[in-house]
Amino acid sequence: MLNYGLCLIGLRKTYTHPDQFFKIVTALAILEAGIDPNQKIYNPPSPLNPRRGHIQIGRRIIHDTAPPGEYDFRRGFIKSSNTYFITNGLKVGITSIINMARRVGFGEIVGLPTRQESAGIIPSIERIRSGWSDGDTANVCIGQGPVAVTPLQVAVMTAAIANGGKVLQPSFVRQVGSTKFNQQPTRALIRRFLKREAFYIACGC
């Protein structure tokens, strides 16, 4: 508890590559674009490790921690397959993925009263139009490359998925009081970010 204040600073201001967490954004963009979640893609064995899959983008090989085989949306999500998300992310395009990232709250501050936040990094339209490649898109699909988020932004995104697609302004607990006081804090709705059909598929409803 002595480091509680420092932990809050890190939660709000420290940003890093989202890695696997960003695949949630890619998954939502894929579903909203109308790609059939039952459609399967083949994840071929890696030439370096036949027990792992891989995908080749130009001359570059991106290794997969998931094993080779066929993947639909459900299996791709459970196994966190790089090949699945890159293949379908390239189909929907970087603009759709970046737009979804901004809709879930990445690339912007969430508006805490302390004003001590970082917006993280999300590529701008100008950056995408200037020398962007399929390799760059592949990186973004799996949370690498020119994307970075804070732990607080990830928490806001996952909460939005859990509550039905509503991005809410977060708040911190200031103190714990008596059970006699049951007044609930107001939670401001920032936006609703997901079409209902895509939400049902993403949540397995």
N, C-alpha and C positions, 0 to 999 in steps of 0.2 A: 504493500500500500504506500510505502514511502515514495515509490516511483510513479504513483498514479497520475500526477500532473504531466510527467514526461510521456507516459503511455498515451494520454489524450492528444498531446502534441503530435506524436508519431502517427496516431490514428487519422488525424486531420490533414497533416502536411506531408508526410513521407509518401512518395509514390514510387512504383516499380512496375516491371512488366507483369501483367495479370496472368500470363501463362494459361493454365487450364480454365481459369474463371472466365476468360474472354470467349471460350468456346460456347458459353451460354448465349452470349450476344450473337455469335455466328449461327447458332442453332435457331434462335428466334428469327433472324433474318431469312434463313433457309425456309422455315415453316411459313412465314408471312409471304414469301415470294411464291408459294404454292407448290414447292417441290414435294412430290409424293413421299411421305415418311416411310412407306413400305418398299420404295424402290431401292434395290440393292446395288452396291458397287463392290468391285473386287479389290482387295488390299493385297498386292503381290508380296512375296517374301523378299526381305532385304538381301542384297548380294553379300553383305558382311555378316548378317545373322539371320539365317532362314527361319528362326522362330519368331522373328519380328517382321512387321510389314514395312513398306516404304512407298513414297511417291516421288516421281521425278518431274521437276519443273525446269524445262530447258536442259542444261547440263548439270543442274544441281539435284542432288538426292537428299530428300528430307526423310529421316528415319522415323519410324512409328514405334511407340512402346506397345501398341496393340498387336496381337498375332495376325498372321496372314489369314485371309478368308473373305467371305462375303459379309457386308455390313449394310443394314438398313438404319433408319434414324435411331431406333431404340438401342440397338447393339453398338452403334457408333458412339452414342452418348454415354452409355454405361462403360464402355472400354476407353472412352476419351481418345478416339482414333484420329490421329493427325490426318491420315489419308482421307477419311470420310469428310471431315470438316473442310479441308483444303479443296477437295474435288467439288463439293457443292458450293463452297464459298466463292470459287472462281465462276461458277454458273450464275450466281445471283449478282456478283460484282461488288467491288470495293465500296461504291457509293451507298448501296443498300446496307452494307455492314456498318459503315461509319455512321449513317443516319440512325440505325438502331442503337449503336453505342451512345450517341448523344441523347436519344430518347430515354434510355435507362439511367441517364445522369452522368455518364463519363464525359470528360472534357469540360466540365463546369463545376463551380463551387455549389454546394448544396444549401448555403445560406445560414450557417450557424451564427448565433448572436456574437460570438467572439471575433468573427471575421478573420480568423487565423486558419485559412484553408489553402489547399493547393487544388487547382483545376485538373492536374494531371496533364497527359498529352494524348491528343487524338488528331490524326492528320487532317489538315484543312483541305478544302476543295482545290485551292491553289497548289498545294503540295501534290495532290493526286494528279493534277493536270500537267505537272512538270516532271517528266522523266520517271513516271511510275511504271512498274513492271508487274508481271504475274508473280514473280518471286516476292515482291513487296506485299502483294495481296495475300499470298500464302503465309507469310510471316504474321500478318495481322490476324488471319483466321484462327491461329493458335496462340494468340496473345504475345507475339514477339514483334520485333521490329519497332517502328515509330509509334508505339502505344504504351502508355503508363497510367496507372490508376492508384488511388489511395485505398487503404483498407475500408475507410468509411464509405467510399463510393461503391465498393463491392458489397458491403452490408446493405446499402440502400437498394441496390439492384436485386439481391436475393430476397429481401423483404418484399419488394414489389411483385416478384413472381409468386411468393407465398400468399400474398393478399389479393391476388386476382388482377394484377397489372397496374396497380396504382403506385406511382412514385411519390412517397411522402417525405416531407422535411423531417430529418431526424432530430432527436433531442437527447440530452444526457441527463442522468439522474443527479439532481443537485443534493438531495438528502433523503433519508428514509424517515418517515414520520409515523405517527400513531395510526392504527387501523380506523380510528374515528374519522379521519380525514380521507375521504375517498374521491376527491375531485380529480378528474382525469385531465391531463394537459391536452390542449388543442393541437391536432396534427394537421398541418397545412398540406393540402393536396397540390403537388407541383404539376403533375400531368398523369394522364392514363396513356400507357405506351404501347399496348398490344391489342391486336384484333382478337376478338373472343375465340374464333375458330383456332387460331394459332396457339392461343393460351391453353385451350383444352388439350391439344395434341402435346404441347410441351409438358404439361402436368400429368399426362397419361389418363385424362378424364374420359 
